[in-house]
Every structure is written in C-alpha cells, then in structure tokens.
Amino acid sequence: KAESMRRLEMLFDVKAEKSQRRYDCQEKLWYWDWPGKNRHEQVLEGSEAWNRLYEQNSFDIRLYEYARELFKAQGKLFQTSVTEE
C-alpha cells in the first residue's frame, strides 16, 4: 500500500505533508484499522464455504491476479523514472 501511494505521489507530482495526522490517516486506510470494520471468521481454504466463495468470485479473483501482475510490471517503469531524474 505504501508503494501505491509512493507511485501516485510521483505520478501526479504531489508533495504530501509529512505529519502525524497524515500518518494516522494512512494507517487507518492502509492497514484496515478503523472502528467500524466488520470482523468475520477466517474461511479455511478447501472448505465448502471457501469453494463456494471462490466459485462465486472467480472473475474478481482473476482480475485481482491480473492487477498484481500489472502492478509488478509497472514497478519497472517507476524505477526507471526515479533513476533518470
């Protein structure tokens, strides 16, 4: 999550303030630490619930896996632009 923010700041040339307030806000958003979060029991891989969720969300899972690959590929572009500056 921090890498995503670093890339956005670089892409949009944003000079974000470095303050405790910003840090606290990022912690809540990045690490899912907010009071209204719904807590659920962990679903074990291979269980009936897991298999049903996997089946119902197969396209979302494929999209997520593609996004991870794309994120890795884009990382090379950001490394290049950082070293060229």
Backbone atoms as SQL, in Angstrom:
CREATE TABLE atoms (id INTEGER PRIMARY KEY, chain TEXT, resi INTEGER, resn TEXT, atom TEXT, x REAL, y REAL, z REAL);
INSERT INTO atoms VALUES
  (1, 'A', 1, 'LYS', 'N', 0.821, -1.190, 0.000),
  (2, 'A', 1, 'LYS', 'CA', 0.000, 0.000, 0.000),
  (3, 'A', 1, 'LYS', 'C', 0.864, 1.251, 0.000),
  (4, 'A', 2, 'ALA', 'N', 1.945, 1.205, 0.724),
  (5, 'A', 2, 'ALA', 'CA', 2.845, 2.357, 0.745),
  (6, 'A', 2, 'ALA', 'C', 3.450, 2.581, -0.632),
  (7, 'A', 3, 'GLU', 'N', 3.748, 1.493, -1.341),
  (8, 'A', 3, 'GLU', 'CA', 4.308, 1.614, -2.689),
  (9, 'A', 3, 'GLU', 'C', 3.297, 2.249, -3.634),
  (10, 'A', 4, 'SER', 'N', 2.039, 1.913, -3.480),
  (11, 'A', 4, 'SER', 'CA', 0.992, 2.530, -4.314),
  (12, 'A', 4, 'SER', 'C', 0.948, 4.037, -4.081),
  (13, 'A', 5, 'MET', 'N', 0.995, 4.449, -2.835),
  (14, 'A', 5, 'MET', 'CA', 0.984, 5.879, -2.525),
  (15, 'A', 5, 'MET', 'C', 2.232, 6.571, -3.064),
  (16, 'A', 6, 'ARG', 'N', 3.376, 5.915, -2.952),
  (17, 'A', 6, 'ARG', 'CA', 4.616, 6.499, -3.478),
  (18, 'A', 6, 'ARG', 'C', 4.487, 6.726, -4.984),
  (19, 'A', 7, 'ARG', 'N', 3.930, 5.757, -5.677),
  (20, 'A', 7, 'ARG', 'CA', 3.760, 5.881, -7.123),
  (21, 'A', 7, 'ARG', 'C', 2.781, 6.988, -7.481),
  (22, 'A', 8, 'LEU', 'N', 1.673, 7.078, -6.749),
  (23, 'A', 8, 'LEU', 'CA', 0.703, 8.144, -7.019),
  (24, 'A', 8, 'LEU', 'C', 1.316, 9.521, -6.782),
  (25, 'A', 9, 'GLU', 'N', 2.059, 9.660, -5.711),
  (26, 'A', 9, 'GLU', 'CA', 2.712, 10.943, -5.424),
  (27, 'A', 9, 'GLU', 'C', 3.688, 11.300, -6.532),
  (28, 'A', 10, 'MET', 'N', 4.422, 10.301, -7.035),
  (29, 'A', 10, 'MET', 'CA', 5.377, 10.554, -8.097),
  (30, 'A', 10, 'MET', 'C', 4.655, 10.874, -9.409),
  (31, 'A', 11, 'LEU', 'N', 3.639, 10.102, -9.740),
  (32, 'A', 11, 'LEU', 'CA', 2.914, 10.269, -10.991),
  (33, 'A', 11, 'LEU', 'C', 2.259, 11.640, -11.087),
  (34, 'A', 12, 'PHE', 'N', 1.625, 12.074, -9.998),
  (35, 'A', 12, 'PHE', 'CA', 0.910, 13.337, -10.007),
  (36, 'A', 12, 'PHE', 'C', 1.728, 14.494, -9.435),
  (37, 'A', 13, 'ASP', 'N', 3.002, 14.219, -9.162),
  (38, 'A', 13, 'ASP', 'CA', 3.915, 15.226, -8.621),
  (39, 'A', 13, 'ASP', 'C', 3.318, 15.909, -7.391),
  (40, 'A', 14, 'VAL', 'N', 2.824, 15.088, -6.467),
  (41, 'A', 14, 'VAL', 'CA', 2.202, 15.581, -5.239),
  (42, 'A', 14, 'VAL', 'C', 3.255, 15.612, -4.143),
  (43, 'A', 15, 'LYS', 'N', 3.331, 16.708, -3.476),
  (44, 'A', 15, 'LYS', 'CA', 4.229, 16.835, -2.325),
  (45, 'A', 15, 'LYS', 'C', 3.361, 16.814, -1.077),
  (46, 'A', 16, 'ALA', 'N', 3.080, 15.621, -0.607),
  (47, 'A', 16, 'ALA', 'CA', 2.203, 15.469, 0.548),
  (48, 'A', 16, 'ALA', 'C', 2.930, 15.857, 1.831),
  (49, 'A', 17, 'GLU', 'N', 2.177, 16.445, 2.731),
  (50, 'A', 17, 'GLU', 'CA', 2.748, 16.837, 4.012),
  (51, 'A', 17, 'GLU', 'C', 3.196, 15.603, 4.799),
  (52, 'A', 18, 'LYS', 'N', 4.224, 15.752, 5.555),
  (53, 'A', 18, 'LYS', 'CA', 4.699, 14.668, 6.423),
  (54, 'A', 18, 'LYS', 'C', 4.328, 15.048, 7.858),
  (55, 'A', 19, 'SER', 'N', 3.151, 14.606, 8.270),
  (56, 'A', 19, 'SER', 'CA', 2.674, 14.968, 9.603),
  (57, 'A', 19, 'SER', 'C', 2.118, 13.739, 10.310),
  (58, 'A', 20, 'GLN', 'N', 1.931, 13.859, 11.593),
  (59, 'A', 20, 'GLN', 'CA', 1.344, 12.773, 12.371),
  (60, 'A', 20, 'GLN', 'C', -0.088, 12.527, 11.935),
  (61, 'A', 21, 'ARG', 'N', -0.791, 13.578, 11.594),
  (62, 'A', 21, 'ARG', 'CA', -2.186, 13.451, 11.150),
  (63, 'A', 21, 'ARG', 'C', -2.261, 12.608, 9.873),
  (64, 'A', 22, 'ARG', 'N', -1.375, 12.886, 8.926),
  (65, 'A', 22, 'ARG', 'CA', -1.347, 12.119, 7.682),
  (66, 'A', 22, 'ARG', 'C', -0.989, 10.662, 7.981),
  (67, 'A', 23, 'TYR', 'N', -0.005, 10.468, 8.812),
  (68, 'A', 23, 'TYR', 'CA', 0.423, 9.114, 9.171),
  (69, 'A', 23, 'TYR', 'C', -0.730, 8.324, 9.785),
  (70, 'A', 24, 'ASP', 'N', -1.460, 8.939, 10.719),
  (71, 'A', 24, 'ASP', 'CA', -2.585, 8.271, 11.375),
  (72, 'A', 24, 'ASP', 'C', -3.677, 7.908, 10.363),
  (73, 'A', 25, 'CYS', 'N', -3.962, 8.813, 9.448),
  (74, 'A', 25, 'CYS', 'CA', -4.977, 8.577, 8.429),
  (75, 'A', 25, 'CYS', 'C', -4.559, 7.415, 7.527),
  (76, 'A', 26, 'GLN', 'N', -3.312, 7.415, 7.103),
  (77, 'A', 26, 'GLN', 'CA', -2.821, 6.340, 6.247),
  (78, 'A', 26, 'GLN', 'C', -2.874, 5.000, 6.973),
  (79, 'A', 27, 'GLU', 'N', -2.519, 4.986, 8.227),
  (80, 'A', 27, 'GLU', 'CA', -2.565, 3.744, 8.988),
  (81, 'A', 27, 'GLU', 'C', -3.986, 3.169, 9.009),
  (82, 'A', 28, 'LYS', 'N', -4.967, 4.034, 9.197),
  (83, 'A', 28, 'LYS', 'CA', -6.355, 3.578, 9.234),
  (84, 'A', 28, 'LYS', 'C', -6.788, 3.034, 7.880),
  (85, 'A', 29, 'LEU', 'N', -6.389, 3.702, 6.802),
  (86, 'A', 29, 'LEU', 'CA', -6.801, 3.271, 5.474),
  (87, 'A', 29, 'LEU', 'C', -5.989, 2.087, 4.967),
  (88, 'A', 30, 'TRP', 'N', -4.689, 2.154, 5.126),
  (89, 'A', 30, 'TRP', 'CA', -3.814, 1.115, 4.556),
  (90, 'A', 30, 'TRP', 'C', -3.905, -0.193, 5.305),
  (91, 'A', 31, 'TYR', 'N', -4.032, -0.117, 6.606),
  (92, 'A', 31, 'TYR', 'CA', -3.969, -1.332, 7.400),
  (93, 'A', 31, 'TYR', 'C', -5.318, -1.721, 7.971),
  (94, 'A', 32, 'TRP', 'N', -6.384, -1.137, 7.433),
  (95, 'A', 32, 'TRP', 'CA', -7.734, -1.536, 7.764),
  (96, 'A', 32, 'TRP', 'C', -8.026, -1.432, 9.261),
  (97, 'A', 33, 'ASP', 'N', -7.505, -0.423, 9.890),
  (98, 'A', 33, 'ASP', 'CA', -7.665, -0.283, 11.334),
  (99, 'A', 33, 'ASP', 'C', -8.668, 0.828, 11.644),
  (100, 'A', 34, 'TRP', 'N', -9.919, 0.606, 11.322),
  (101, 'A', 34, 'TRP', 'CA', -10.928, 1.583, 11.676),
  (102, 'A', 34, 'TRP', 'C', -11.994, 0.918, 12.544),
  (103, 'A', 35, 'PRO', 'N', -12.640, 1.696, 13.387),
  (104, 'A', 35, 'PRO', 'CA', -13.548, 1.129, 14.380),
  (105, 'A', 35, 'PRO', 'C', -14.769, 0.424, 13.801),
  (106, 'A', 36, 'GLY', 'N', -15.272, 0.839, 12.652),
  (107, 'A', 36, 'GLY', 'CA', -16.492, 0.259, 12.104),
  (108, 'A', 36, 'GLY', 'C', -16.260, -0.977, 11.246),
  (109, 'A', 37, 'LYS', 'N', -15.053, -1.492, 11.240),
  (110, 'A', 37, 'LYS', 'CA', -14.748, -2.644, 10.389),
  (111, 'A', 37, 'LYS', 'C', -15.528, -3.867, 10.858),
  (112, 'A', 38, 'ASN', 'N', -16.070, -4.596, 9.903),
  (113, 'A', 38, 'ASN', 'CA', -16.762, -5.847, 10.220),
  (114, 'A', 38, 'ASN', 'C', -15.743, -6.961, 10.371),
  (115, 'A', 39, 'ARG', 'N', -15.754, -7.613, 11.478),
  (116, 'A', 39, 'ARG', 'CA', -14.848, -8.734, 11.729),
  (117, 'A', 39, 'ARG', 'C', -15.570, -10.031, 11.361),
  (118, 'A', 40, 'HIS', 'N', -14.919, -10.858, 10.585),
  (119, 'A', 40, 'HIS', 'CA', -15.506, -12.127, 10.164),
  (120, 'A', 40, 'HIS', 'C', -14.546, -13.248, 10.510),
  (121, 'A', 41, 'GLU', 'N', -15.106, -14.430, 10.715),
  (122, 'A', 41, 'GLU', 'CA', -14.258, -15.586, 10.939),
  (123, 'A', 41, 'GLU', 'C', -13.487, -15.899, 9.662),
  (124, 'A', 42, 'GLN', 'N', -12.274, -16.412, 9.826),
  (125, 'A', 42, 'GLN', 'CA', -11.459, -16.784, 8.684),
  (126, 'A', 42, 'GLN', 'C', -12.059, -18.017, 8.015),
  (127, 'A', 43, 'VAL', 'N', -12.089, -18.002, 6.691),
  (128, 'A', 43, 'VAL', 'CA', -12.607, -19.140, 5.924),
  (129, 'A', 43, 'VAL', 'C', -11.408, -19.976, 5.496),
  (130, 'A', 44, 'LEU', 'N', -11.447, -21.253, 5.822),
  (131, 'A', 44, 'LEU', 'CA', -10.316, -22.128, 5.526),
  (132, 'A', 44, 'LEU', 'C', -10.341, -22.583, 4.074),
  (133, 'A', 45, 'GLU', 'N', -9.183, -22.470, 3.419),
  (134, 'A', 45, 'GLU', 'CA', -9.067, -22.902, 2.031),
  (135, 'A', 45, 'GLU', 'C', -9.420, -24.384, 1.925),
  (136, 'A', 46, 'GLY', 'N', -10.229, -24.708, 0.918),
  (137, 'A', 46, 'GLY', 'CA', -10.654, -26.088, 0.725),
  (138, 'A', 46, 'GLY', 'C', -11.966, -26.436, 1.391),
  (139, 'A', 47, 'SER', 'N', -12.435, -25.570, 2.288),
  (140, 'A', 47, 'SER', 'CA', -13.718, -25.833, 2.953),
  (141, 'A', 47, 'SER', 'C', -14.860, -25.575, 1.962),
  (142, 'A', 48, 'GLU', 'N', -16.049, -26.032, 2.330),
  (143, 'A', 48, 'GLU', 'CA', -17.219, -25.813, 1.476),
  (144, 'A', 48, 'GLU', 'C', -17.455, -24.316, 1.258),
  (145, 'A', 49, 'ALA', 'N', -17.328, -23.541, 2.323),
  (146, 'A', 49, 'ALA', 'CA', -17.521, -22.086, 2.209),
  (147, 'A', 49, 'ALA', 'C', -16.466, -21.480, 1.273),
  (148, 'A', 50, 'TRP', 'N', -15.220, -21.920, 1.417),
  (149, 'A', 50, 'TRP', 'CA', -14.139, -21.418, 0.563),
  (150, 'A', 50, 'TRP', 'C', -14.452, -21.705, -0.909),
  (151, 'A', 51, 'ASN', 'N', -14.819, -22.930, -1.183),
  (152, 'A', 51, 'ASN', 'CA', -15.092, -23.329, -2.566),
  (153, 'A', 51, 'ASN', 'C', -16.261, -22.549, -3.155),
  (154, 'A', 52, 'ARG', 'N', -17.283, -22.332, -2.344),
  (155, 'A', 52, 'ARG', 'CA', -18.432, -21.564, -2.833),
  (156, 'A', 52, 'ARG', 'C', -18.057, -20.107, -3.090),
  (157, 'A', 53, 'LEU', 'N', -17.309, -19.505, -2.169),
  (158, 'A', 53, 'LEU', 'CA', -16.856, -18.127, -2.370),
  (159, 'A', 53, 'LEU', 'C', -15.952, -18.011, -3.594),
  (160, 'A', 54, 'TYR', 'N', -15.066, -18.983, -3.748),
  (161, 'A', 54, 'TYR', 'CA', -14.154, -18.975, -4.896),
  (162, 'A', 54, 'TYR', 'C', -14.945, -19.048, -6.197),
  (163, 'A', 55, 'GLU', 'N', -15.945, -19.924, -6.228),
  (164, 'A', 55, 'GLU', 'CA', -16.763, -20.083, -7.427),
  (165, 'A', 55, 'GLU', 'C', -17.543, -18.801, -7.732),
  (166, 'A', 56, 'GLN', 'N', -18.127, -18.205, -6.715),
  (167, 'A', 56, 'GLN', 'CA', -18.950, -17.011, -6.910),
  (168, 'A', 56, 'GLN', 'C', -18.112, -15.776, -7.241),
  (169, 'A', 57, 'ASN', 'N', -16.836, -15.807, -6.897),
  (170, 'A', 57, 'ASN', 'CA', -15.977, -14.636, -7.110),
  (171, 'A', 57, 'ASN', 'C', -14.830, -14.915, -8.069),
  (172, 'A', 58, 'SER', 'N', -14.972, -15.890, -8.932),
  (173, 'A', 58, 'SER', 'CA', -13.861, -16.299, -9.792),
  (174, 'A', 58, 'SER', 'C', -13.379, -15.168, -10.700),
  (175, 'A', 59, 'PHE', 'N', -14.291, -14.349, -11.217),
  (176, 'A', 59, 'PHE', 'CA', -13.868, -13.255, -12.082),
  (177, 'A', 59, 'PHE', 'C', -13.140, -12.177, -11.285),
  (178, 'A', 60, 'ASP', 'N', -13.593, -11.914, -10.071),
  (179, 'A', 60, 'ASP', 'CA', -12.905, -10.950, -9.210),
  (180, 'A', 60, 'ASP', 'C', -11.498, -11.442, -8.882),
  (181, 'A', 61, 'ILE', 'N', -11.374, -12.734, -8.631),
  (182, 'A', 61, 'ILE', 'CA', -10.070, -13.308, -8.314),
  (183, 'A', 61, 'ILE', 'C', -9.134, -13.186, -9.511),
  (184, 'A', 62, 'ARG', 'N', -9.636, -13.478, -10.705),
  (185, 'A', 62, 'ARG', 'CA', -8.816, -13.346, -11.911),
  (186, 'A', 62, 'ARG', 'C', -8.399, -11.900, -12.130),
  (187, 'A', 63, 'LEU', 'N', -9.304, -10.962, -11.901),
  (188, 'A', 63, 'LEU', 'CA', -8.986, -9.542, -12.049),
  (189, 'A', 63, 'LEU', 'C', -7.921, -9.122, -11.035),
  (190, 'A', 64, 'TYR', 'N', -8.046, -9.583, -9.802),
  (191, 'A', 64, 'TYR', 'CA', -7.065, -9.276, -8.763),
  (192, 'A', 64, 'TYR', 'C', -5.683, -9.828, -9.140),
  (193, 'A', 65, 'GLU', 'N', -5.642, -11.066, -9.629),
  (194, 'A', 65, 'GLU', 'CA', -4.368, -11.659, -10.022),
  (195, 'A', 65, 'GLU', 'C', -3.738, -10.884, -11.172),
  (196, 'A', 66, 'TYR', 'N', -4.549, -10.448, -12.136),
  (197, 'A', 66, 'TYR', 'CA', -4.032, -9.629, -13.240),
  (198, 'A', 66, 'TYR', 'C', -3.501, -8.290, -12.719),
  (199, 'A', 67, 'ALA', 'N', -4.233, -7.684, -11.793),
  (200, 'A', 67, 'ALA', 'CA', -3.796, -6.404, -11.229),
  (201, 'A', 67, 'ALA', 'C', -2.453, -6.548, -10.517),
  (202, 'A', 68, 'ARG', 'N', -2.238, -7.654, -9.827),
  (203, 'A', 68, 'ARG', 'CA', -0.952, -7.896, -9.166),
  (204, 'A', 68, 'ARG', 'C', 0.178, -7.985, -10.189),
  (205, 'A', 69, 'GLU', 'N', -0.065, -8.691, -11.296),
  (206, 'A', 69, 'GLU', 'CA', 0.946, -8.797, -12.347),
  (207, 'A', 69, 'GLU', 'C', 1.230, -7.432, -12.958),
  (208, 'A', 70, 'LEU', 'N', 0.184, -6.677, -13.205),
  (209, 'A', 70, 'LEU', 'CA', 0.327, -5.343, -13.779),
  (210, 'A', 70, 'LEU', 'C', 1.094, -4.420, -12.838),
  (211, 'A', 71, 'PHE', 'N', 0.812, -4.515, -11.550),
  (212, 'A', 71, 'PHE', 'CA', 1.496, -3.688, -10.558),
  (213, 'A', 71, 'PHE', 'C', 3.003, -3.970, -10.590),
  (214, 'A', 72, 'LYS', 'N', 3.367, -5.253, -10.667),
  (215, 'A', 72, 'LYS', 'CA', 4.786, -5.615, -10.741),
  (216, 'A', 72, 'LYS', 'C', 5.425, -5.054, -12.002),
  (217, 'A', 73, 'ALA', 'N', 4.748, -5.184, -13.132),
  (218, 'A', 73, 'ALA', 'CA', 5.286, -4.685, -14.399),
  (219, 'A', 73, 'ALA', 'C', 5.438, -3.170, -14.372),
  (220, 'A', 74, 'GLN', 'N', 4.469, -2.474, -13.821),
  (221, 'A', 74, 'GLN', 'CA', 4.534, -1.019, -13.742),
  (222, 'A', 74, 'GLN', 'C', 5.638, -0.557, -12.809),
  (223, 'A', 75, 'GLY', 'N', 5.990, -1.387, -11.838),
  (224, 'A', 75, 'GLY', 'CA', 7.064, -1.024, -10.914),
  (225, 'A', 75, 'GLY', 'C', 8.359, -0.736, -11.641),
  (226, 'A', 76, 'LYS', 'N', 8.614, -1.456, -12.719),
  (227, 'A', 76, 'LYS', 'CA', 9.823, -1.218, -13.510),
  (228, 'A', 76, 'LYS', 'C', 9.805, 0.172, -14.131),
  (229, 'A', 77, 'LEU', 'N', 8.637, 0.643, -14.538),
  (230, 'A', 77, 'LEU', 'CA', 8.530, 1.983, -15.113),
  (231, 'A', 77, 'LEU', 'C', 8.857, 3.057, -14.075),
  (232, 'A', 78, 'PHE', 'N', 8.387, 2.868, -12.866),
  (233, 'A', 78, 'PHE', 'CA', 8.645, 3.847, -11.821),
  (234, 'A', 78, 'PHE', 'C', 10.098, 3.822, -11.372),
  (235, 'A', 79, 'GLN', 'N', 10.726, 2.656, -11.361),
  (236, 'A', 79, 'GLN', 'CA', 12.139, 2.586, -11.030),
  (237, 'A', 79, 'GLN', 'C', 12.970, 3.332, -12.041),
  (238, 'A', 80, 'THR', 'N', 12.610, 3.199, -13.327),
  (239, 'A', 80, 'THR', 'CA', 13.328, 3.891, -14.398),
  (240, 'A', 80, 'THR', 'C', 13.196, 5.383, -14.257),
  (241, 'A', 81, 'SER', 'N', 11.961, 5.869, -14.008),
  (242, 'A', 81, 'SER', 'CA', 11.761, 7.301, -13.928),
  (243, 'A', 81, 'SER', 'C', 12.460, 7.889, -12.707),
  (244, 'A', 82, 'VAL', 'N', 12.591, 7.126, -11.646),
  (245, 'A', 82, 'VAL', 'CA', 13.281, 7.630, -10.459),
  (246, 'A', 82, 'VAL', 'C', 14.779, 7.766, -10.738),
  (247, 'A', 83, 'THR', 'N', 15.375, 6.785, -11.400),
  (248, 'A', 83, 'THR', 'CA', 16.811, 6.839, -11.646),
  (249, 'A', 83, 'THR', 'C', 17.181, 7.831, -12.726),
  (250, 'A', 84, 'GLU', 'N', 16.232, 8.184, -13.604),
  (251, 'A', 84, 'GLU', 'CA', 16.524, 9.145, -14.655),
  (252, 'A', 84, 'GLU', 'C', 16.511, 10.580, -14.142),
  (253, 'A', 85, 'GLU', 'N', 15.879, 10.834, -13.044),
  (254, 'A', 85, 'GLU', 'CA', 15.762, 12.222, -12.527),
  (255, 'A', 85, 'GLU', 'C', 17.047, 12.703, -11.913);
